[in-house]
Amino acid sequence: MSIYYRGILFLVVTAFLGEGIEILVNMILARELGSHGLGLYMSILPTIFLIVLLSSFELPVSISKFIAEREERYHRSIMHHAITIALISTGIMLILGTLLLPFIPVFHTYHPYVRWLVIILIPVISFTSVARGYFMGRQQMGKIAVANFLRKIIQLIVLFVVFRFFKFTAETSLLVAISTLIGSEIVVFLYLVFMFIIQYQQVKKQPFSNLNRNLVRKNLMAVSIPSTGMRLFSAFTNAIQPFLIKAALVHSGITAVEATEHFGMLMGVAASIGFFPAFIAHSLLIVLIPAVSKTYAKRNFSHLQKMLQQVMFLTLGYGTIAVAVFYFFAPQLTSLFFKSDTSAIYLQLLWPFFLFHYFIMPMQAFMIGLDMIKEAFFHIIWSTVISFALILWLGSLPEWRMNGVIIGMNTEAVLLALMHYLTICKKIGVTFFLKGVLPQAKSKKQGA
């Protein structure tokens, strides 16, 4: 458990610094790109993240879970087969990306180089994912934390230097912003792969046992495929959400340019501030996946109940303070980007969206560790369908517009958090208020 708490603490501290840097990055982007350019930048990000997701094939999750559940002597065999899977998936993605990306409509409004930068990102993400999964499974969170921090600091330094000493057109400035994002991922790739090679050389010197190739691939695919499906659905819906919101706003009677500006203020300013404390939730997610997997493999339900209780109280503590600060100091916080009373109102109205997302991220780690990926997937589908329906309906009404969009977003977060929480409680044998229900009897029942 000392490794568990140290991992959380180290990730939280470095993630805090990283998120502080992220705020500075978004401030630079807001001032250099303007509200319209920031809206375009935020609109393309979900599509880039979708390509990243497909390239990673959720190997960090499946590898970390399998590594945590197995003895150290099997790790060399697991990694050998994981690298093979990464090579195959990279080859397939490169072929598909080269053939399809030039014809995807979303890239037509951006510089032609953007789609080729995304293709370069495919092998970078794929092999970085293998290293991430290994270090997560071994609970060597220091390397993950350094990698996450490197990405942010490199992006900040490059953006500051380039925009400080050079002037660009609006289109070129947007290209520079996207190029910097992808360049920071390459730096992370070089660091993690270098550290992985060093670690792998040490593993090769230790006694090892081979695992059947089909067994390893079956176990990795059992997690990677449904996890990828779940994340793919989320990434796909996140990719179309900007266009859905802007279409609803245009239907309500405002122009396409105004709709893009409002979306830029919503996601580029309000969401950037609101998700700042999520570095704690993300740190918990990274640490909890291998920790919950290992504990569940031992059928130690009393310890799982204790972990859930600690996570819920920690999240409630920092989450309540965070949204209170956002609500009462919204004008001062949004003015760090640019003067806009509208952005401050959006930040205040979105407090349920942010608060419940702080709970969702660690609960997703529980769902993965407890082998309930399918249930998590269904929860995401239901909450997204209801959210999008509300966004289209209320957002297209002239009297609601962005208020209707925000109601839809808040509803999604609340529904998803409640569905995750109730399912986890039922699985590990606790009541709604985190009171254990015969953990020993539950353990015997589950182990039978």
N, C-alpha and C positions, 0 to 999 in steps of 0.2 A: 504493500500500500504506500510505502514511502516513495517509491518510483512513481506511482499514480499521482500523488499530490505534488511531487516535484515537477512532473510533466505538465500538470495544469498550471502551476505557478509560473514556470518558465514561459510557457506558451502565452499566458495572459499578459505577462509583462512585455514581451517582445511584440505581441499583437497590439497592445495599447500604443506602443511607439509606432508601429506600422500604420495603425488607423489614424494616428495623429498626422503622419506623413500623407496618408490618403486624403485627408481633409485639405492639406496644403496643395496637393496635386489638383484636386477639384476646384480649389480657389483659383489656381493658375489657369486651368482650362476655362473656367467661367469668365475670367477677365480677358483672355486671349481670343476665345472662340465666340463670346457673346451668347445671348440666350438661344438664338437660332442654331448656331454652331454647336453649342452644348447639347441641344436637343437632338441634332443629327448624330453626335458622338454617342449619346446614351441610347439612341435608337439602334445603332449598329452593334453595340456591345452584346446584347443577348444572342445575336446571330454568331458572333465570334465565340462566345461561351458555349454555344451549341456545338460548334466544331471542336472546341477543346474537350467537351464531354465525350463526344464520339471517339476522339483520339485516345483519351485516357482509358476508355472501356471500363471505367470504375475499378481498375486494377488496384489503386491504393486501398480501397475498401476490402476487396476480396483477398488480396495478399495479406494485409494487416490482420484480418480476421483469422485466416488459415495459419499464419505464422504464430499468432497468439495462442491458438488452440493446440499446436503441435510442439513436441520436444525439440530442443535445439539441434539435435543430430539430424533432423529431417529438413532443416532450413536450406541447406545447400541444394538438395534435390528440388525443393519447392521453387527456389529462385531460378534454377536452370529451366524448368518448364514454364515459369512465368515469363522469362525473357523470350522464349520461343513464341509464346502467345503474343507478346508485344511486337515481335518482328512480323508475324503474320498479319496482325491487325493494322500495323503501320503501312505495310505494303498495300493492303486493300484500300485503306483510307486515302493514301496518296494517289492511287489510280482513280478512285471515285472523285476525289477533290479536284484533280487536274481536269477531269472530263466535265464535271457538273458546275463547279463554282463560277466559271465565266458566264454561265447562262442563268444564274440565280438573280431574279429581278432586284432584290434588296441592294445589291452591290452597284447597280447602274447609276445611282445618284452620287457615288463616291469616286475618288481617284482610281484609275485602272490598276494602280499598284497594290491597292488594298487587298484584292482577292489573292494575289500571289504571296503577299505577306502571310495571309492566313494559311496557305498551303505549306509554307516553310514551318509554320507552327505545329503541324501535325506530328512529325517525328520527334520534335522537341518535347511535346506534351506526353507522347506515348512512353518514351524511355524515362522521363522524369517520374512518371506514375509508378513504374516498377520500383525505383529507389524510394519514393515516398512510402509505398506500401510496406517495404521491408523495414524501414526505420520506424514507422508507426507500429508495426507488429512487435518489434523489439522494444517498443516504448522509449526509443532514443529521440525524444521530442525536441532536444536541443538543436539537432540538425534541421528538423522541420521548421522550427522557429526562426533559425538563421536564414533559411531559404525564403520564408515568407517576408522577413524584414528586408532582405536583399532586393526582392522584387520592387518593394515600395520605394526604397531609398534611391535605387538606380533610376527609377521612373521620375522621381522628384528632381534629382540632380540634372538629368538630361533635359527635362522640360524647362527648368529654370535657366540653364545656360543657353539653350537654343533660343528660347523666346526673349531672353535678356539681351542677346547680342545680334539677333537677326529678326527681320521683318518679313512676313509671308502674306500671300493672299489668303482668303478665307478657306479655299479648297486645300491649299498646301498646308496651312496650319492644322487642319483636320487630319491630313495624312501624317504629319509629324506626330500628332497626339497618338494616333493608332500605332505608328511605327515604334514609338517609345514604349508603349504597352507590350508589344510583341518582343522588342529587344530585351526588356527586363525579364521576360520568361526564358529567353536564351541564356541569360546570366545565371538564373536559377538552375537551369538544366546543366550547365557546366559545373556548378558547385555540387549539386546532388549526385551527379554521375561520378564525379571525382571521389567524393566521400564514399560512395557505394563500392567503387573499385577497390579502395583501400580496405573497406570492411570485408569485402568478398574474399580478398587475398588471405585475411585472417581466418575466415570460416573454412577455407580450403585446407588449412593446416590442422583442423580439428577432426576428431572421429565423426563419421557421418554414416547414415543409413539411407539407402535409396527408397523412394516411394514409387509405386506404380504410376507410370505416366498418365494412364487413363484416370486413375484415382485423383491425382492432383488436378488435372484439367477439369474433371467432373466437379470437384469441390470449388475450384475457382470460378467455373462457369455458373455454378449454382447460385453464386452471389453476384458475379459481374453482370450476367444477363438481366436478371430482374432489377438489379440496382441501376444498370444502364437504361433499362426501359423506364424506370421511375424518374431518373434524372433527365432522360431524353424528353419525356412528356413535360416535365417542368421547364426544361430549357426551351422546348418548342413553344410552349405557352408564353414563356417570358419573351421569346423572340417576336411573337405576334401581338403581344400585349400593347406595345407602343402604337402599332398601327390600328389596333382595335380601339384604343382610347382616343386617338386622333380622329378616327372615322366617326366615333360617337359624337365627339365635340363638333366636328364639321357638320354633322347632321343636325346638331342643335342650333346651328345658325352662325357660327364664327368661321373665319377663314382658315385655310390649311396652315398658313404661316403662324397665325395666332395659336392654333392648336399645338403646333410644334413648340412654340415658346412656353406654353403652359405645361406641356409634358417635360420640357427641360427644367422648369422650376420645380415640378413635382419630383422627378427622379434625380436630377442633377444637383439640386439644392436640398429640398426637404428630406429625400431618402438618404442622401449622403450624410446628413447630420443625424437622422434617426437611426441609421444602421451603425453609427459609430460604436456604441457599446456592444454590438454583436460580435466583436472580437472575443469577448468572454465566452459567448455561446459557441462560436466556432472552435475555440480552444477546447471546450468541453467535448464537442463532437469528436475531434481528433483523438483525444485521450480515451473517451468512453467506448469507442468501437472495439478496440482490442481488449479493454478491461471488462466490459460487459460480456463479450464473447468468451473470454477465458473463465469468468465466473459462472456463466450459464452452462458451459461445458462441464463444469463440476457440479451442476445443479445446486448451487449454494444460493437458495432463494432469499434467505434472511439477509445475506449480504447485498443482494440485488435490491431488496427493499430499502436498505440503509443508503445505498448509492442514490436511488431515486429520490429519497427524502432530502438528502444533502443537495442534490442538483436543483430540486424544486425551490427549496428555501433560498439557496444562493441566487437563483435567477429572479425570484420574487424580490429579493433585497435590492440588487443593483438595478433591476428593470424598473421598479417603482420610482426610485430616485432619478433615473435617467429620463423617463417620460415626464416627470414633474418639472425637471429642469428645462426640457424642450418646450413644454407648454407655457411656462411662465417667462421664459427668456427667448422665445421664438424670434422676435424682431431683431434682437441683438445678434443672435446666432446666424440668421440668414443674411444679415447685412455684411457678414464677412465675405460673402460671395459677390453680391451686388444688391443695391437698394431695391427692395421689392416687398411691399406689404403682402402681396399675394402669396409669396413663398412662405412667409411666416404663418399665414392662415393655414396653408396646406400642412405645415409641420405640426401645428396644434391639432388639426382634425385627424391626423394619422396616428395618434398615440396608441390606439388599440392595435393597429397593424404592427407597429414596432414592438410593443410589449409582448404580444403573443408569439411573434417570431423569435424572440429571445428564448421562449420555452420550446418552440418547435425544433430548433436545431439539435439540442442535446437529446430530445425525445426521439428524433430520427436515429440517433446513434443507438439508443436502447432498442428500437424496432429492428435495426440491422443485427445487433448483437444477439437478440432473442429469436432470430430467424423468422421475423415477421415482415419481410420486405414486401410480400404480396399485399398484406393488409395495409401497409403504409402507402403503397401504390394506389389502392382503391380510395384511400382517404384523400390523397392529392387530387385524384380525378374528380371526386364528388365536390370538393371545396372549390376547385377551379371552375367547373361547369357552372356552379351557382354564382361564383364571383363574376365570371364573364357575362352571364345573363343579366346580372344587376348593372354592370358597367354599361352594357349596350342599351339597356332599358332606361335607366336613370340618367346616364351620361348624355343621351341624345335628347333629353327633355330640356327646353330652353330655361326653365325655372330651376333646374338642378345642375346640369353641366358637370363641372369638376367636383362639386359636392356629391353628385351621384356616383362618379368614378371612385371617389374616396370611400363611400359607403360600401361599394362592391369589394374594394381591397380590404377594408376592415373585416367584413363578413368572412372572407376567405381565411384570414389569419385565425380568427376566433374558432371557426368550425374545425379547421385542421388541427389546431392545438388540442381541442377537446376530444376529438376522435382518437388522436394519438395517445393522449393521457389515459382515457378510459380503457383502451385496448391493452396498454402496458400494465395497468393496475390489475386487470383480469388475468393476464398471463402470469404475473409473479405473485399473485395472491395477496393483494392489498385492497383496502376500501378506498373510496374516493378521497378521503382525507388522510391517506398515507398510513393507515393503521394496519399492521400485519395480520393476516388471517392464516393461522396454522401453517407456518412456513415449512416445518418438518414434514407434515403430512402432504403438503403440496409438493415438496421435493420428491417424495417417494412415488407420488402419483405421476409426476412428470418423468421420472427416471424409468418407470415400468415399461 
